[in-house]
Every structure is written in structure tokens, then in C-alpha cells.
Amino acid sequence: MLKVKPFTVGFAALLATGLLLGGCVSVKAPESISIGNHPHRVDSSRVPPTQSHDEARQRLGEAYERNRYLEAKVEKLEREKDELKRERDEYKRRYKEATD
């Protein structure tokens, strides 16, 4: 059986981590990413390449900010839609009363 000193394993792990974080290893994004139980897939070909972990964090922060903006916009549009439906229903009710 092969015996390996704990120091050797730790050094190998540290070296691998250093290579990954140092940018010596390039990892390509997958073609598509499945999220939760959604049947559709996310197109990862639009994911911008980044040069560093800090740049990736910055881009992720920008994406979350955009997501929050879009969620707020959807919420506002839903409220407006509900208000327009109420107005429509009121006009229908008035019309029906006027024609009866």
C-alpha cells in the first residue's frame, strides 16, 4: 500500500489551490446551466469572460443589481395591470347598468 505523508497531501492541495486562484488554470463555462426545477436552461454562452476572481465578483454584483431592478419593474407593472383590470371591470359594470 502506498504511504503518503500528510505534508505531501497538504502541499499538493495548496499547490492546486494556488494554481486555480492564481489564474494559471482556465475553466470554460458550460454550454448551458440548469437552475432548480425549471424546464428551460440558461444560455451560458452570454456569460462574459473574466480575468480575475474580483472581476467575476463585480460582474456578479452587477447582475444581481440588474435582477433587483427588473424584479421591481415587474412588480410595478403587475400593480398597474391590476389597476387597469379594476378600471376595465368598473367601466363594464357602468356600461351594463346604462344599457339595462
N, C-alpha and C positions, 0 to 999 in steps of 0.2 A: 504494500500500500504506500502511496506517495505521501510523504510528510512535508507540509508547508508551514513555515514559521508564521505566526500571526503578523509579525512585522512586514513580511513579504506581501501578504494579502492586503494589509493596510496601505502599503506603499503603492501597490498596483491599483487599488481603488482610488487613492489620492491622485495618481498619475492620470487615470481615466477621467476623473472629475476635472482635473486641470485642463486636459485636452478639450473636453466638451465646453467648459466655460471660457476657455481662452480663445475659442474660435478656430481651433485647428481642425475641428471636425464639422463638416457641413451636413445638415439634415434637411432634406427636401420635404415640403409639406405634402401630405397625402392628396390624392386627386379629389376626394370628397370626404366629408365628415358627417357621421350620423349623430343627431342630437336627440336624446330622450326617445320617446316612443313615436316621434313624428315620422310619417311615411316619406317625407321629402328629405333630400340630402342638401347639405350646404356645399356650394361650389367653392372649393379652396383654391382654385386657380386665380382668384382675385385677391388672395392674401399677399400683401406686399412683402418682398424680401427685406430682412433687416440685417444690419451688420453687427449688432450687439444686443445683449440682454436688456440694457437700458432703453435702447431704441424700440425693442419689442414691447417693453412695458409702456412706453409713451404711446405707441400706436394702439395698444390695447386700451389704455385710458381714453384715447380719442374715440375709439369705437364704442366704449361704454357711454361716453358723453353723448354721442350721436344717438345711441339707443334710447337713452333717457329722454332726449329731445323728441324723438319720434313717438315714444310712448305717450308723452304729454300731449303731442299734437293729435294722436289718435283719440285720446280721452276727450279733448276739446271737441273734435269732430263728432264723436259719439253723443256728447251733450247737445250739440247743435242739431244733430239728426233727430234726437228725441224731441227737442223743442219744435222742430218743423213738423214732426208727426202729430204732436199735440195741436198745433195750429191747423193743420190739414183736417184733423178729426173735428175740430170746432167748426171750421167752415162747412164741412159735410153736414154736421148737425144743424147749423143755421139754414143751410140750403133746403134740407129735408123739411124743417119746420115751416119755411116760407112757401114751399110747394104743396104742402098738405092742406 
